[in-house]
Amino acid sequence: MRIKYIILMFAALLAFSSCGEKKKKSYDEIAMSGLTTRTENLKTNIKAYANKGTLIGQIYGTLTGIGWNRWQCDSDRCDLKTLCGYRPAANGYELAGIENGKSQNIDGIPFKAIREDVLKHFRKGGLLIMNWTMPDYNGNDDMLEEYTKQVAKYLDTLQDGYGIKAPVVLNLLPIDGKTWYCKLSKDDYISLYKKIQDLLDDEDVTNVVYSYSETYQPGKNLMDRYPDNKIDVINVTYLQSKNAIDLPLYQKSIKEIVKQALPFAQDHNNAFGLTTGVESIGDSSIFSETLLTVLKQHHIAYLMFGRNQGEPIEEHYYTPYPGVSNKKTHGFMEMINDEVCVFLEKLNGLYLEH
């Protein structure tokens, strides 16, 4: 009888252990690299998908638009969706402000709203790209560690009710020619970039794919400060403001960016993405003639447009919105209806193993 009791207890323990293992499978699985399997899959797929088409996205694409923003409006609005029936395949966000414990980022967007938007976009299979434009820590290593801890904590909150974390492409220390770290020497910038990577690793960040991001300045060479350390994505940003529209220069610059950055990315086994646009558009031929031509000729992982925000009279938009004049819409519609452009509705399996 005692032996039978022991056997029954052992069987119960096995069953309990088995149930526990099954429960764990509801949570993120960790790959050999130390990243979540979905993050590891993203590293592979973001490069492979460039051979199929280009993911079309927008900074805060489902958070802000002309005449609305998500945290003050309960509706599921999106300028792209309303205009053409498609949602952005990629969304862009800024993290600056989280390192100081602020409730809003430097663009005035609540981090709570960003988290909700990130998880919603992730559940639908979309690509998530985040900048961290870190403030000056004035050489204080303790402050740098604290900044990094706060970012790590926030990245850890980007998970659903099952503990599945949303993988994020992180544009760490994006070079815009204005920020304090742009004034560092090349070696000091690269050293800081790698140091922050190590600090994030120490905080067990498992859902980040690192990206090197640089703003193009006409006449200057790109990729001079490339860290060459655990980088899987290269982003180049080129935006023209409404007060300095020069469409011939825009076309020339886009060609030069691709000429410089794309071969570099390929040589380093990186995906290449482009963040761009002309504020208030100017002429919609930038979409149909300039950008579409580039997308059809080259393997570009994503095309991220600048943010739409404010009221129509302010003209702060980089993609057409409902109600804008037809001359600013025609070329855009021609571009997005080309099969090379991939929107959320056509995006499948970005985080799955193929």
C-alpha beads as a LAMMPS data file, in Angstrom:
LAMMPS data file: protein, C-alpha beads

354 atoms
353 bonds

1 atom types
1 bond types

-500.0 500.0 xlo xhi
-500.0 500.0 ylo yhi
-500.0 500.0 zlo zhi

Masses

1 110.0

Atoms # bond

1 1 1 0.000 0.000 0.000
2 1 1 2.880 2.346 0.921
3 1 1 4.587 1.599 -2.416
4 1 1 1.348 2.331 -4.266
5 1 1 1.055 5.647 -2.385
6 1 1 4.608 6.615 -3.339
7 1 1 3.954 5.748 -6.986
8 1 1 0.782 7.857 -6.993
9 1 1 2.604 10.796 -5.394
10 1 1 5.416 10.525 -7.957
11 1 1 2.884 10.476 -10.800
12 1 1 1.166 13.541 -9.343
13 1 1 4.487 15.376 -9.145
14 1 1 5.215 14.513 -12.761
15 1 1 1.793 15.765 -13.796
16 1 1 2.292 18.987 -11.820
17 1 1 5.715 19.457 -13.376
18 1 1 4.306 18.808 -16.834
19 1 1 1.539 21.356 -16.268
20 1 1 4.127 23.858 -15.142
21 1 1 6.144 23.326 -18.307
22 1 1 3.065 23.843 -20.448
23 1 1 2.284 27.056 -18.608
24 1 1 5.797 28.355 -19.269
25 1 1 5.262 27.841 -22.975
26 1 1 2.671 30.606 -22.828
27 1 1 5.548 32.965 -22.101
28 1 1 8.408 34.071 -24.291
29 1 1 10.883 31.435 -25.301
30 1 1 14.515 32.511 -25.177
31 1 1 16.814 31.672 -28.089
32 1 1 20.442 30.605 -27.733
33 1 1 21.443 34.233 -28.342
34 1 1 19.684 35.331 -25.155
35 1 1 16.998 37.181 -27.102
36 1 1 13.392 36.068 -27.302
37 1 1 12.745 33.762 -30.234
38 1 1 10.470 36.364 -31.816
39 1 1 13.217 38.975 -31.592
40 1 1 15.716 36.569 -33.096
41 1 1 13.264 35.769 -35.885
42 1 1 12.800 39.485 -36.540
43 1 1 16.547 39.898 -37.052
44 1 1 16.375 37.335 -39.839
45 1 1 13.035 38.272 -41.354
46 1 1 13.519 42.020 -41.613
47 1 1 16.406 41.310 -43.991
48 1 1 14.646 38.554 -45.905
49 1 1 11.421 40.523 -46.361
50 1 1 13.301 43.235 -48.241
51 1 1 13.507 40.760 -51.121
52 1 1 9.704 40.641 -51.277
53 1 1 8.818 44.306 -50.885
54 1 1 9.130 47.354 -48.667
55 1 1 7.170 47.830 -45.452
56 1 1 5.450 51.219 -45.538
57 1 1 5.284 52.990 -42.193
58 1 1 4.941 56.308 -40.436
59 1 1 6.234 57.884 -37.243
60 1 1 3.361 57.715 -34.729
61 1 1 1.244 56.500 -37.640
62 1 1 -1.574 55.178 -35.455
63 1 1 -1.099 57.650 -32.587
64 1 1 -1.362 61.058 -34.230
65 1 1 -2.745 62.574 -37.403
66 1 1 -4.166 65.766 -38.806
67 1 1 -6.776 67.023 -36.347
68 1 1 -6.575 64.115 -33.894
69 1 1 -4.444 62.092 -31.506
70 1 1 -5.080 58.709 -29.938
71 1 1 -4.858 59.561 -26.216
72 1 1 -7.593 62.190 -26.520
73 1 1 -9.713 60.184 -28.931
74 1 1 -11.067 56.688 -28.350
75 1 1 -11.614 55.932 -32.020
76 1 1 -9.261 53.665 -33.949
77 1 1 -8.123 56.413 -36.314
78 1 1 -5.226 56.425 -38.742
79 1 1 -4.653 58.919 -41.569
80 1 1 -3.355 56.232 -43.921
81 1 1 -6.225 53.862 -43.183
82 1 1 -8.853 56.567 -43.668
83 1 1 -7.284 57.788 -46.888
84 1 1 -6.440 54.563 -48.683
85 1 1 -7.753 51.652 -46.619
86 1 1 -4.347 50.399 -45.449
87 1 1 -2.639 50.564 -42.072
88 1 1 1.097 51.227 -41.775
89 1 1 3.176 48.059 -41.628
90 1 1 5.731 49.880 -39.473
91 1 1 5.285 52.398 -36.676
92 1 1 7.984 54.712 -35.322
93 1 1 8.300 56.094 -31.779
94 1 1 10.664 58.179 -29.611
95 1 1 11.779 57.082 -26.134
96 1 1 13.511 60.285 -24.993
97 1 1 12.024 61.334 -21.666
98 1 1 11.545 57.858 -20.225
99 1 1 15.102 57.900 -18.825
100 1 1 14.084 60.819 -16.560
101 1 1 10.878 59.182 -15.409
102 1 1 8.641 61.534 -17.366
103 1 1 5.110 60.552 -18.327
104 1 1 5.480 62.006 -21.845
105 1 1 8.266 61.831 -24.398
106 1 1 9.978 64.860 -25.944
107 1 1 7.245 64.973 -28.594
108 1 1 4.567 65.343 -25.916
109 1 1 3.156 61.844 -26.342
110 1 1 2.264 59.866 -23.180
111 1 1 4.361 56.751 -22.720
112 1 1 1.205 54.926 -21.659
113 1 1 -0.327 55.673 -25.065
114 1 1 2.869 54.558 -26.788
115 1 1 2.858 51.259 -24.894
116 1 1 -0.765 50.587 -25.797
117 1 1 -0.117 51.433 -29.434
118 1 1 3.006 49.268 -29.552
119 1 1 1.196 46.219 -28.200
120 1 1 -1.758 46.720 -30.507
121 1 1 0.529 47.001 -33.535
122 1 1 2.578 44.000 -32.384
123 1 1 -0.526 41.823 -32.010
124 1 1 -1.363 42.614 -35.629
125 1 1 2.144 41.624 -36.724
126 1 1 3.558 45.083 -37.464
127 1 1 7.148 46.312 -37.247
128 1 1 8.088 48.542 -34.292
129 1 1 10.930 51.049 -34.524
130 1 1 12.037 53.213 -31.601
131 1 1 14.552 56.032 -31.291
132 1 1 16.353 56.769 -28.062
133 1 1 17.729 60.292 -28.343
134 1 1 19.471 60.180 -24.978
135 1 1 20.055 63.439 -23.056
136 1 1 23.551 64.413 -21.949
137 1 1 24.620 62.517 -18.832
138 1 1 27.564 64.915 -18.366
139 1 1 30.081 62.120 -17.938
140 1 1 28.300 60.822 -14.825
141 1 1 28.418 57.026 -15.144
142 1 1 25.866 56.555 -12.364
143 1 1 23.439 58.754 -14.267
144 1 1 24.108 56.830 -17.482
145 1 1 23.363 53.563 -15.706
146 1 1 20.146 55.003 -14.284
147 1 1 19.078 56.283 -17.699
148 1 1 19.679 52.857 -19.179
149 1 1 17.803 51.105 -16.371
150 1 1 14.741 53.255 -16.992
151 1 1 14.797 52.464 -20.705
152 1 1 15.242 48.758 -19.933
153 1 1 12.276 48.831 -17.548
154 1 1 10.066 50.421 -20.161
155 1 1 11.126 47.965 -22.855
156 1 1 10.264 45.172 -20.421
157 1 1 6.722 46.542 -20.049
158 1 1 6.111 46.091 -23.775
159 1 1 4.537 42.680 -23.224
160 1 1 1.041 41.272 -23.375
161 1 1 -0.935 39.437 -20.716
162 1 1 0.905 36.213 -21.514
163 1 1 4.324 37.768 -21.005
164 1 1 5.083 37.859 -24.730
165 1 1 7.366 40.830 -25.368
166 1 1 7.080 42.976 -28.455
167 1 1 10.391 42.945 -30.373
168 1 1 11.664 46.451 -31.087
169 1 1 14.183 47.825 -33.583
170 1 1 16.071 50.366 -31.476
171 1 1 17.717 53.341 -33.162
172 1 1 20.202 53.927 -30.373
173 1 1 21.746 57.428 -30.242
174 1 1 20.407 58.459 -33.665
175 1 1 22.724 60.979 -35.298
176 1 1 20.881 64.114 -36.387
177 1 1 23.734 66.613 -36.436
178 1 1 22.213 68.548 -33.513
179 1 1 22.229 66.334 -30.428
180 1 1 25.058 66.609 -27.898
181 1 1 26.554 63.217 -28.739
182 1 1 26.929 64.263 -32.376
183 1 1 29.719 66.526 -31.134
184 1 1 31.656 63.583 -29.712
185 1 1 34.615 62.251 -31.640
186 1 1 33.962 59.210 -33.791
187 1 1 35.726 56.909 -31.314
188 1 1 33.916 58.380 -28.303
189 1 1 30.527 58.029 -29.999
190 1 1 31.172 54.396 -30.893
191 1 1 32.453 53.711 -27.373
192 1 1 29.296 55.224 -25.855
193 1 1 27.047 53.268 -28.221
194 1 1 28.703 49.986 -27.230
195 1 1 28.661 50.891 -23.540
196 1 1 24.912 51.434 -23.625
197 1 1 24.474 48.111 -25.418
198 1 1 26.408 46.415 -22.610
199 1 1 24.343 48.189 -19.947
200 1 1 21.099 47.105 -21.605
201 1 1 22.456 43.552 -21.755
202 1 1 23.223 43.768 -18.027
203 1 1 19.565 44.686 -17.496
204 1 1 18.529 41.502 -19.363
205 1 1 16.854 43.312 -22.244
206 1 1 15.757 40.499 -24.547
207 1 1 13.481 42.185 -27.098
208 1 1 15.756 44.646 -28.918
209 1 1 17.310 44.557 -32.379
210 1 1 19.958 47.273 -32.620
211 1 1 19.980 49.805 -35.413
212 1 1 22.434 52.503 -36.444
213 1 1 20.551 55.623 -37.497
214 1 1 21.916 58.720 -39.200
215 1 1 20.364 61.839 -40.705
216 1 1 21.625 62.576 -44.199
217 1 1 23.148 65.979 -44.826
218 1 1 23.587 66.737 -48.540
219 1 1 27.220 66.718 -49.534
220 1 1 28.403 64.676 -46.551
221 1 1 29.311 61.000 -46.413
222 1 1 27.252 58.520 -44.430
223 1 1 28.238 55.635 -42.156
224 1 1 31.332 57.305 -40.693
225 1 1 30.311 56.430 -37.114
226 1 1 28.911 52.966 -37.689
227 1 1 29.571 51.004 -34.440
228 1 1 29.850 47.562 -36.112
229 1 1 28.740 45.807 -32.938
230 1 1 25.569 43.706 -32.816
231 1 1 23.953 45.913 -35.469
232 1 1 21.250 44.378 -37.671
233 1 1 19.565 47.436 -39.170
234 1 1 20.772 50.682 -40.722
235 1 1 18.362 53.624 -40.898
236 1 1 18.964 56.844 -42.796
237 1 1 16.699 59.830 -42.171
238 1 1 16.131 62.631 -44.655
239 1 1 13.248 65.048 -44.106
240 1 1 12.642 68.384 -45.799
241 1 1 10.751 71.078 -43.888
242 1 1 7.954 73.056 -45.515
243 1 1 10.086 76.206 -45.337
244 1 1 12.944 74.664 -47.290
245 1 1 11.319 72.506 -49.967
246 1 1 13.692 71.721 -52.809
247 1 1 12.305 68.825 -54.829
248 1 1 15.292 68.462 -57.209
249 1 1 17.565 68.326 -54.145
250 1 1 15.219 65.799 -52.526
251 1 1 15.367 63.509 -55.537
252 1 1 19.143 63.829 -55.776
253 1 1 19.566 63.186 -52.041
254 1 1 17.407 60.054 -52.016
255 1 1 19.502 58.610 -54.836
256 1 1 22.715 59.486 -53.007
257 1 1 21.484 57.945 -49.752
258 1 1 20.700 54.657 -51.469
259 1 1 24.000 54.747 -53.346
260 1 1 25.990 55.152 -50.127
261 1 1 24.019 53.321 -47.463
262 1 1 22.478 50.317 -49.207
263 1 1 25.738 48.660 -50.358
264 1 1 27.209 49.390 -46.922
265 1 1 24.264 47.685 -45.243
266 1 1 24.524 44.687 -47.547
267 1 1 28.269 44.372 -46.906
268 1 1 27.566 44.290 -43.160
269 1 1 24.573 41.922 -43.433
270 1 1 22.208 44.639 -42.234
271 1 1 18.692 45.507 -43.311
272 1 1 18.396 49.009 -44.740
273 1 1 15.505 51.326 -43.931
274 1 1 14.709 54.879 -44.960
275 1 1 12.888 57.518 -42.902
276 1 1 11.899 60.387 -45.142
277 1 1 9.339 62.815 -46.497
278 1 1 8.678 66.407 -47.475
279 1 1 6.639 68.403 -44.975
280 1 1 3.360 69.525 -46.595
281 1 1 4.430 67.320 -49.579
282 1 1 4.906 70.101 -52.118
283 1 1 4.343 67.849 -55.128
284 1 1 3.058 64.288 -54.940
285 1 1 5.513 63.222 -57.645
286 1 1 7.972 62.629 -54.795
287 1 1 5.983 59.466 -54.092
288 1 1 5.309 58.155 -57.600
289 1 1 8.519 59.225 -59.318
290 1 1 11.231 59.579 -56.673
291 1 1 10.396 57.052 -53.956
292 1 1 8.556 54.399 -55.955
293 1 1 11.391 54.261 -58.477
294 1 1 13.879 53.613 -55.675
295 1 1 11.688 50.953 -54.052
296 1 1 11.279 49.062 -57.316
297 1 1 15.006 49.123 -58.079
298 1 1 16.425 48.260 -54.653
299 1 1 15.809 45.960 -51.687
300 1 1 14.748 48.382 -48.960
301 1 1 13.344 46.882 -45.763
302 1 1 11.068 49.741 -44.792
303 1 1 10.064 53.248 -45.805
304 1 1 9.061 55.340 -42.793
305 1 1 7.369 58.680 -43.382
306 1 1 7.526 61.658 -41.043
307 1 1 4.773 62.349 -38.559
308 1 1 1.357 63.832 -39.322
309 1 1 0.169 66.117 -36.503
310 1 1 -1.721 69.279 -35.622
311 1 1 -4.400 71.105 -37.569
312 1 1 -4.567 71.343 -41.395
313 1 1 -3.615 75.020 -41.368
314 1 1 -0.255 74.156 -39.763
315 1 1 0.662 71.927 -42.737
316 1 1 2.665 69.510 -40.606
317 1 1 2.170 66.321 -42.579
318 1 1 4.381 64.025 -44.638
319 1 1 1.680 61.820 -46.116
320 1 1 -1.708 62.894 -47.496
321 1 1 -4.666 62.898 -45.134
322 1 1 -8.423 62.884 -45.783
323 1 1 -9.418 66.257 -47.196
324 1 1 -6.055 67.342 -48.582
325 1 1 -5.963 68.493 -52.220
326 1 1 -5.848 65.900 -54.998
327 1 1 -2.530 67.185 -56.328
328 1 1 -0.925 66.052 -53.069
329 1 1 -2.660 62.682 -53.146
330 1 1 -2.385 61.417 -56.733
331 1 1 1.273 60.376 -56.677
332 1 1 0.911 58.825 -53.242
333 1 1 -1.969 56.619 -54.348
334 1 1 0.045 55.507 -57.363
335 1 1 2.917 54.502 -55.108
336 1 1 0.956 52.606 -52.482
337 1 1 -1.005 50.643 -55.075
338 1 1 2.204 49.178 -56.452
339 1 1 2.838 45.622 -55.251
340 1 1 6.285 46.576 -53.930
341 1 1 4.598 48.492 -51.080
342 1 1 3.637 46.287 -48.135
343 1 1 1.082 47.472 -45.592
344 1 1 -0.035 45.795 -42.387
345 1 1 -2.843 43.917 -44.114
346 1 1 -0.313 42.110 -46.340
347 1 1 2.361 41.527 -43.694
348 1 1 2.559 37.988 -42.349
349 1 1 4.971 36.103 -40.131
350 1 1 7.465 38.842 -39.296
351 1 1 8.110 37.240 -35.905
352 1 1 7.854 33.595 -36.932
353 1 1 10.575 31.162 -37.909
354 1 1 10.479 30.341 -41.618

Bonds

1 1 1 2
2 1 2 3
3 1 3 4
4 1 4 5
5 1 5 6
6 1 6 7
7 1 7 8
8 1 8 9
9 1 9 10
10 1 10 11
11 1 11 12
12 1 12 13
13 1 13 14
14 1 14 15
15 1 15 16
16 1 16 17
17 1 17 18
18 1 18 19
19 1 19 20
20 1 20 21
21 1 21 22
22 1 22 23
23 1 23 24
24 1 24 25
25 1 25 26
26 1 26 27
27 1 27 28
28 1 28 29
29 1 29 30
30 1 30 31
31 1 31 32
32 1 32 33
33 1 33 34
34 1 34 35
35 1 35 36
36 1 36 37
37 1 37 38
38 1 38 39
39 1 39 40
40 1 40 41
41 1 41 42
42 1 42 43
43 1 43 44
44 1 44 45
45 1 45 46
46 1 46 47
47 1 47 48
48 1 48 49
49 1 49 50
50 1 50 51
51 1 51 52
52 1 52 53
53 1 53 54
54 1 54 55
55 1 55 56
56 1 56 57
57 1 57 58
58 1 58 59
59 1 59 60
60 1 60 61
61 1 61 62
62 1 62 63
63 1 63 64
64 1 64 65
65 1 65 66
66 1 66 67
67 1 67 68
68 1 68 69
69 1 69 70
70 1 70 71
71 1 71 72
72 1 72 73
73 1 73 74
74 1 74 75
75 1 75 76
76 1 76 77
77 1 77 78
78 1 78 79
79 1 79 80
80 1 80 81
81 1 81 82
82 1 82 83
83 1 83 84
84 1 84 85
85 1 85 86
86 1 86 87
87 1 87 88
88 1 88 89
89 1 89 90
90 1 90 91
91 1 91 92
92 1 92 93
93 1 93 94
94 1 94 95
95 1 95 96
96 1 96 97
97 1 97 98
98 1 98 99
99 1 99 100
100 1 100 101
101 1 101 102
102 1 102 103
103 1 103 104
104 1 104 105
105 1 105 106
106 1 106 107
107 1 107 108
108 1 108 109
109 1 109 110
110 1 110 111
111 1 111 112
112 1 112 113
113 1 113 114
114 1 114 115
115 1 115 116
116 1 116 117
117 1 117 118
118 1 118 119
119 1 119 120
120 1 120 121
121 1 121 122
122 1 122 123
123 1 123 124
124 1 124 125
125 1 125 126
126 1 126 127
127 1 127 128
128 1 128 129
129 1 129 130
130 1 130 131
131 1 131 132
132 1 132 133
133 1 133 134
134 1 134 135
135 1 135 136
136 1 136 137
137 1 137 138
138 1 138 139
139 1 139 140
140 1 140 141
141 1 141 142
142 1 142 143
143 1 143 144
144 1 144 145
145 1 145 146
146 1 146 147
147 1 147 148
148 1 148 149
149 1 149 150
150 1 150 151
151 1 151 152
152 1 152 153
153 1 153 154
154 1 154 155
155 1 155 156
156 1 156 157
157 1 157 158
158 1 158 159
159 1 159 160
160 1 160 161
161 1 161 162
162 1 162 163
163 1 163 164
164 1 164 165
165 1 165 166
166 1 166 167
167 1 167 168
168 1 168 169
169 1 169 170
170 1 170 171
171 1 171 172
172 1 172 173
173 1 173 174
174 1 174 175
175 1 175 176
176 1 176 177
177 1 177 178
178 1 178 179
179 1 179 180
180 1 180 181
181 1 181 182
182 1 182 183
183 1 183 184
184 1 184 185
185 1 185 186
186 1 186 187
187 1 187 188
188 1 188 189
189 1 189 190
190 1 190 191
191 1 191 192
192 1 192 193
193 1 193 194
194 1 194 195
195 1 195 196
196 1 196 197
197 1 197 198
198 1 198 199
199 1 199 200
200 1 200 201
201 1 201 202
202 1 202 203
203 1 203 204
204 1 204 205
205 1 205 206
206 1 206 207
207 1 207 208
208 1 208 209
209 1 209 210
210 1 210 211
211 1 211 212
212 1 212 213
213 1 213 214
214 1 214 215
215 1 215 216
216 1 216 217
217 1 217 218
218 1 218 219
219 1 219 220
220 1 220 221
221 1 221 222
222 1 222 223
223 1 223 224
224 1 224 225
225 1 225 226
226 1 226 227
227 1 227 228
228 1 228 229
229 1 229 230
230 1 230 231
231 1 231 232
232 1 232 233
233 1 233 234
234 1 234 235
235 1 235 236
236 1 236 237
237 1 237 238
238 1 238 239
239 1 239 240
240 1 240 241
241 1 241 242
242 1 242 243
243 1 243 244
244 1 244 245
245 1 245 246
246 1 246 247
247 1 247 248
248 1 248 249
249 1 249 250
250 1 250 251
251 1 251 252
252 1 252 253
253 1 253 254
254 1 254 255
255 1 255 256
256 1 256 257
257 1 257 258
258 1 258 259
259 1 259 260
260 1 260 261
261 1 261 262
262 1 262 263
263 1 263 264
264 1 264 265
265 1 265 266
266 1 266 267
267 1 267 268
268 1 268 269
269 1 269 270
270 1 270 271
271 1 271 272
272 1 272 273
273 1 273 274
274 1 274 275
275 1 275 276
276 1 276 277
277 1 277 278
278 1 278 279
279 1 279 280
280 1 280 281
281 1 281 282
282 1 282 283
283 1 283 284
284 1 284 285
285 1 285 286
286 1 286 287
287 1 287 288
288 1 288 289
289 1 289 290
290 1 290 291
291 1 291 292
292 1 292 293
293 1 293 294
294 1 294 295
295 1 295 296
296 1 296 297
297 1 297 298
298 1 298 299
299 1 299 300
300 1 300 301
301 1 301 302
302 1 302 303
303 1 303 304
304 1 304 305
305 1 305 306
306 1 306 307
307 1 307 308
308 1 308 309
309 1 309 310
310 1 310 311
311 1 311 312
312 1 312 313
313 1 313 314
314 1 314 315
315 1 315 316
316 1 316 317
317 1 317 318
318 1 318 319
319 1 319 320
320 1 320 321
321 1 321 322
322 1 322 323
323 1 323 324
324 1 324 325
325 1 325 326
326 1 326 327
327 1 327 328
328 1 328 329
329 1 329 330
330 1 330 331
331 1 331 332
332 1 332 333
333 1 333 334
334 1 334 335
335 1 335 336
336 1 336 337
337 1 337 338
338 1 338 339
339 1 339 340
340 1 340 341
341 1 341 342
342 1 342 343
343 1 343 344
344 1 344 345
345 1 345 346
346 1 346 347
347 1 347 348
348 1 348 349
349 1 349 350
350 1 350 351
351 1 351 352
352 1 352 353
353 1 353 354
